[in-house]
Amino acid sequence: MRLDRFLANLPHCSHRQARLLLASGQVQVNGQAVRDGTCDIRVFDHVSLDGQTLQAGKAARFFMLHKPTGCVSATSDPRHPTVLDLLDEPDKAELHIAGRLDFNTTGLLIITNDGLWSRRLTQPESLLGKTYQVETEDPIDPICIERFAEGMYFRFENLTTRPAQLEILSPHLARLTLHEGRYHQVKRMFGHFNNKVTRLHRERMGPLTLDPQLQPGQYRALTPAEIALT
């Protein structure tokens, strides 16, 4: 919400009074005087008027989780444990998942209460890569490198995937970087070559890499430096 609208929504404060308060430098956002009414105010911002708190602001929270198999990337589920069940944190209902993983897919999952931040990390327009380790039932055909880089046509959606980078690490193991997240995309790409994916593990999302110290089911808060990367 714009700061001038935030002020005008206060009891006994008109749009004209809001403009006067801003012009006088009496309004502070996160400790700094702000005169620009178009400044965007979020629930995380502390807003005060002459030292009197108008909005206390809540803490933005960011967590990195090593997702294990056997739990769903959801805030609630009637049949299975969810990734939020793995967190020992207050007010978990305020958190959401940035970039879900399938039931049996493991690896990096980001959980936060900051929607703008998570959209920057996950929206396709950002072109941030998501890197996976992929194990397959049959040996990986080297032709996949070229075909994945060209983009693959998905008939059901009538679209061609964005170019993906495939590095074959061993006959049955590869590292794959995608720049989008279509439904079961990795399995469908390898399925085009009649090769079943037997294990899928996400190592990286954009600039964030799964902490190797985290065991499946463990999590930690992101550092300020990690948060600032997106």
PAMIVO-687819 format. One record per residue (C-alpha): x, y, z; residue in three letters. Coordinates in steps of 0.001 Angstrom, whole numbers, plus 500000, padded with zeros to 6 digits. Example, Ala and Ser with C-alpha at 12.3 -4.5 7.8 and 13.67 -1.06 7.14 Angstrom:
BEGIN
512300495500507800Ala513670498940507140Ser
This chain:
BEGIN
500000500000500000Met501194503530499253Arg502250505503502299Leu499815508365501618Asp496937505904501416Arg498110504163504570Phe497986507491506411Leu494648508510504929Ala493137505259506203Asn493933506232509780Leu491061507556511899Pro490648511319511623His493305511679508892Cys492183512975505509Ser494138512797502260His495029516483502694Arg496280515918506244Gln498310512932505053Ala500051515115502454Arg500805517760505095Leu502246515190507499Leu504490513828504786Leu505639517268503678Ala506551518175507258Ser508804515136507624Gly506863513846510625Gln506349510368509165Val509091507788509549Gln509420504395507896Val511910502047509513Asn513450504970511355Gly513861507227508329Gln511761510307507554Ala509812509792504334Val508131512589502390Arg507205510607499282Asp503607509458499558Gly504060506932496764Thr506491504953498911Cys505222501359499174Asp504445500180502702Ile504461496494503522Arg503461494559506635Val507160494215507481Phe507710498010507728Asp507678499988510969His505745503232510463Val505646506014513039Ser504347509563513355Leu506243511905515675Asp507621508869517476Gly504213507222517884Gln504009503786516284Thr501332503451513626Leu502412500011512429Gln504864497907514374Ala505851495767511414Gly506384492020511540Lys509607490158510990Ala510212488714507533Ala511159485046507880Arg513142482900505480Phe514021479229505900Phe515995476670503901Met514739473092504272Leu516226469820503075His512996468173501968Lys512889464398502485Pro510751461938500576Thr507333461103501923Gly506058464585502705Cys504094467017500594Val504985470578499662Ser501825472039501135Ala500701473938504204Thr498191471211505082Ser497191467783503823Asp494581465315505113Pro496673462202504426Arg500379462993504469His502806464989506613Pro503697468360505127Thr506977470224504962Val505598472735507472Leu505250469882509968Asp509054469668509927Leu509429473250511181Leu509504474035514891Asp508449477655514446Glu505608479868515707Pro502838481168513448Asp503502478621510710Lys500182479507509096Ala501807482742507881Glu504464480849505922Leu504303479675502337His506475477525500083Ile508576479037497320Ala508975476451494573Gly507265473206495509Arg508716469725495109Leu506883466505494302Asp506102463960497038Phe509189461794496402Asn511534464579495250Thr514147465670497771Thr516355468676498247Gly516235472423498579Leu512947474007499580Leu512514477639500590Ile509802478629503079Ile509011482265503857Thr506314484785504737Asn507564487342502187Asp505566486944498992Gly507397489574496954Leu510765488025497769Trp509606484498496925Ser508122485629493606Arg511455487105492576Arg513022483725493284Leu510460481552491520Thr508709483474488737Gln509763482246485276Pro510440485804484104Glu513378486023486520Ser515154483271484520Leu516792481988487701Leu517911478400487207Gly516824475464489336Lys519418472703489413Thr518641469035490037Tyr520506465773490312Gln518649463180488257Val519065459406488480Glu517527457277485754Thr516599453657485263Glu518451453329481948Asp521697454940480756Pro521242458558479715Ile521505459066475953Asp523978461893475179Pro521489463169472584Ile519503464479475565Cys522070467259476022Ile521279468723472624Glu517548468099472758Arg517128469621476219Phe519147472675475116Ala516844473153472124Glu513692472974474235Gly511183470145474176Met507618470282472891Tyr504917469319475396Phe501840468400473389Arg499382468569476296Phe500147472249476993Glu501042472986473355Asn504292474649474364Leu508031474250474035Thr510129474281477186Thr512836476833477676Arg516394475655476958Pro517760473466479761Ala521355472533480535Gln522174468865481044Leu525504467549482330Glu525915463765482320Ile527880462751485420Leu527745458969484952Ser525660456585482820Pro522633456866485143His523269460246486787Leu523032463802485463Ala522801467392486630Arg519971469343485025Leu519288473086485216Thr515824474351484296Leu514549477910484018His510878477084484545Glu508785474593486486Gly506257472736484367Arg504204469886485811Tyr506495466865486309His508828468529483814Gln511984466538484512Val510191463181484408Lys508430464125481186Arg511636465279479513Met513409462017480228Phe510205460120479513Gly510421461420475950His513436459118475645Phe511640456260477431Asn513924456629480425Asn512334456595483878Lys513555459010486549Val514193456970489694Thr515476459775491929Arg515216463567491738Leu517020465938494094His517096469747493911Arg520487471205494702Glu519982474854493894Arg517392477588493301Met518810480670491631Gly521639481915493851Pro520700479664496805Leu522399476303497278Thr521249473609499683Leu523430473655502800Asp525380470375502794Pro525181470318506604Gln521411469885506483Leu520231466295506656Gln516848465309505153Pro514133466899507268Gly516433469528508780Gln516209473275508146Tyr517802476576509094Arg517118480288508684Ala518663481987505678Leu521511484347506432Thr521140488076505647Pro523620487602502801Ala521534484782501305Glu518349486824501595Ile520010489751499803Ala520997487542496838Leu517498487583495338Thr
